[in-house]
Amino acid sequence: MRLLLVLLALLGPVAPAGARDAVLRVGDQRGNARALMEAAGVLADLPYRLEWSEFPAAAPLLEALNAGAIDAGGVGDAPFTFAAAAGVPVKALLAFRNRQDGLAILVTQASPIRSVADLKGKRIATNRGSIGHQLVLAALEEAGLPASAVTFSFLPPADAKIALASGSVDAWSTWEPYTSTAELAGLARVLRDSNGITPGLSFAVASDGALKAKRALLADFGRRLVKAREWALADPAPYAAVWSRLIGLPEAVPLRWFSRARYRAVPIDAEVIADEQRNIDLYVRSSLIPAARAPRAEAILDASFEPCAALR
């Protein structure tokens, strides 16, 4: 018996029968989690197959999750909130916080717009229900303006960038890596970032079906993702190098992004639940989510996963 225990200790965790034939389908945005986990070396001994799907933004990722094309993915708090209120069967199983320098309202270098108050009557490009949309709503509230003070042009990032450069819109509310790319290229300047007016949360989310059928796989993936985030927090340069090769943008872009964002895993606790409720309430006040359809934060955040518990 003693010899058996020693052998088991040396072998490490044994995958359940059939686990190596299992597949976890994960949606990613611009190489974010994939590049991070590959750079951190946390994917070498997976007891299941991992299939990545790439998306330009959270909205199409959540649409794929709703359609059953993927099991899980990483998204910002705003699109997650919007999707949950729209009836997408999704819950968050991991939470991350970061600084919000890269979530910003951008204007051209030559724009006469100097403050959020100057946006009154102007046209702003962003994705509907995105963290960019969330930022504009929060910034308008901070400036004492209603959501109706501006006109939204709901465009994906690539089209929004063109619209800003051509003058079709007056501002573009976006996120990383688009913010750092535009800043480093001298194409735009930040009018208002999101520090202090939005919670700075992002989530690893999964469909209700995957939470039931692939819970062990999701827990394992979550542990690896938390480990990778801790690794990148200590030194973002190796992560930036891998991300740059994977996506094809200059290394200066991800290095700027990761160095100032400082992503860190946090437990889904009372503070996270309260901040997510703030997001829901902001959308209700802005009439984007009908009050009757607004979820409660605690109902769409799953704090029971082992990676979450380990953070406490």
KARAHU-V894922 format. One record per pair of residues at least 24 apart in sequence whose C-alpha atoms are under 6 Angstrom apart, sorted by the first residue. I is the first residue (numbers start at 0). GAP is how many residues later the second one is. D is the distance in Angstrom with one decimal. If there is no record, write none. Layout:
((I;GAP;D) (I;GAP;D))
This chain:
((18;29;5.6) (19;27;4.9) (19;28;4.2) (21;26;5.1) (22;25;5.8) (22;26;4.7) (22;27;5.8) (23;26;5.1) (24;26;4.7) (24;45;4.9) (24;46;5.2) (25;26;5.1) (25;44;5.8) (25;45;6.0) (25;46;4.9) (25;47;5.2) (26;25;5.9) (26;26;4.8) (26;27;6.0) (26;46;4.4) (27;26;5.0) (27;27;6.0) (27;45;5.9) (28;25;5.8) (28;26;4.9) (28;27;5.7) (28;28;6.0) (34;208;5.1) (35;203;5.7) (36;191;5.6) (38;200;5.5) (38;203;6.0) (39;188;5.4) (41;182;5.9) (70;135;5.7) (70;136;5.8) (70;139;5.6) (71;133;5.5) (71;134;4.1) (72;131;5.7) (72;132;5.5) (73;129;5.7) (73;130;4.5) (74;127;5.8) (74;128;5.6) (75;126;4.1) (76;124;5.6) (76;125;5.1) (77;52;5.5) (77;53;5.0) (78;50;5.2) (78;51;4.8) (81;47;5.7) (84;209;5.5) (84;210;5.9) (88;118;5.6) (88;119;5.5) (89;116;5.6) (89;117;4.4) (89;118;5.6) (90;114;5.5) (90;115;5.7) (90;209;4.8) (90;210;5.6) (91;111;5.8) (91;112;5.7) (91;113;4.2) (91;209;4.8) (91;210;5.8) (92;111;5.8) (92;112;5.7) (92;209;5.1) (93;109;5.5) (93;110;5.0) (94;107;5.9) (94;108;4.6) (94;170;6.0) (94;171;5.6) (95;105;5.6) (95;106;5.2) (95;168;5.4) (95;169;4.3) (95;170;5.5) (96;103;5.4) (96;104;4.7) (96;166;5.6) (96;167;5.5) (97;102;5.4) (97;163;5.1) (97;164;5.5) (97;165;4.5) (98;162;4.6) (99;94;5.1) (99;95;4.9) (100;92;5.5) (101;73;5.5) (101;74;5.5) (101;77;5.7) (102;71;5.8) (102;72;4.3) (102;90;5.7) (102;91;5.7) (103;69;5.7) (103;70;5.7) (103;88;5.7) (103;89;4.1) (104;67;5.6) (104;68;4.1) (104;85;5.9) (104;86;5.5) (104;87;5.4) (105;65;5.5) (105;66;5.1) (105;67;6.0) (105;82;6.0) (105;83;5.5) (105;84;4.7) (105;85;5.6) (106;64;4.8) (106;81;5.4) (106;82;5.7) (107;80;4.3) (108;79;5.2) (108;80;5.8) (119;29;5.1) (119;30;5.6) (120;28;5.7) (120;29;5.0) (121;28;5.3) (122;27;6.0) (122;28;4.7) (122;29;5.7) (122;46;5.1) (122;47;5.3) (123;28;5.0) (123;29;5.8) (123;45;5.7) (123;46;5.9) (123;47;4.8) (123;48;5.5) (124;27;5.9) (124;28;4.6) (124;29;5.7) (124;35;5.6) (124;47;4.7) (125;28;5.2) (125;29;5.5) (125;47;5.4) (126;27;5.0) (126;28;5.3) (126;29;5.7) (127;26;5.5) (131;41;4.7) (131;42;4.8) (179;73;5.6) (180;72;5.8) (222;84;5.3) (266;41;5.0) (266;44;5.4) (266;45;5.9) (267;35;5.3) (272;24;5.7))
